[in-house]
Amino acid sequence: MSVREGDVRIPSGCAISAVISREGRRMPGSLISESMKPMHDRSNGLGGGFAGYGIYPTMKDYYAFHLFFDDRAARKDCEAFLKEYFEIVQSEVIPTRKIPSITDKPIIWRYFVSPLQSVLSSLQLDEKELVARTVMKINAGMKGAYLFSSGKNMGTFKAVGYPEDVGEFYQLETYEGYAWTAHGRYPTNTPGWWGGAHPFTLLDYSVVHNGEISSYDANRRFIEMFGYKCTLKTDTEVITYILDYLVRRQGLTLTEAAEVIAAPFWKTIERQKDEKTKARQAFLRTVFPSLLVTGPFSIALGFTGGIMALNDRLKLRSMVVGEKADRVWIASEEAAIRSVEPEAEKIYSPAGGEPVIVYAKEGAY
């Protein structure tokens, strides 16, 4: 039976944290794990996770597939499927350590793969589309297997547990990345299970989310018309697919994607003085009305070369940004930033619907 929350609900529950080095300097995963400790009470132990960027420099040209398997038979079947479409360059168990609070551990495996050129030619697909379809195929149709990370030179690590325990479980201190995102979960309407922990990822996009999506059904119905499958029993999954659809498949910028997800009210657009901005926002609201995400939310998006923070347009969830030297931090609470950067500067809260996009220096990572 799936574990669910108790009778108590925390309206502003869940914790998010993220950090990026503008200079592309790599930071140990233990740093982002440490930032989650002051927000312990925002979680209830039903999910914690991290995504790190730049963590596989020697294998950066290959897609890193992280998978959960229920048993060896599921792993064997999944591996046979992968070999039909990819060259498996390296296959290994993801190292973990025993933590008393983390139980019911599945088989946790890692593959570094390269798409077969013969497959790309016969299916007339680019490699990113092949990877995206592989994720959907495994997660929606392969019993006992779940592909939860699929980008290049990045990886997701998640489990049922408090985030600081999950970080210790996965030995995050042994990884170094130029950007990290983190999440502590307090599920309110969905089960707590390994696949349902955040971040949710597709290719190099990773999303951590605090809030509740009241538009989930409308968002899901629209996105599933384009081959995406929402199978992971939580609303956050759909945000990841919306961003992939808007940015990778539709070619929107991150700012434009934010103006779809947290679209300004029509009255706000009408009052816009800049005619180009007014026209763009009106166009996006008209073309993608089903991808407006309503309800309280704050999200941090990780992607190759950067991170983006975004609140719902009414700012119904807390989010704070702070800077120190070349690092930019994003968190649900200022305490999370101060715990690792006591002298952080430029602490501020972004306005509702205002994306904060930070890039690492091109070539630095």
Order of alpha helices (4+ residues) and beta strands (2+ residues): beta-beta-alpha-beta-beta-alpha-beta-beta-alpha-alpha-beta-beta-alpha-beta-beta-beta-beta-alpha-alpha-alpha-alpha-alpha-beta-beta-beta-beta-alpha-beta-beta
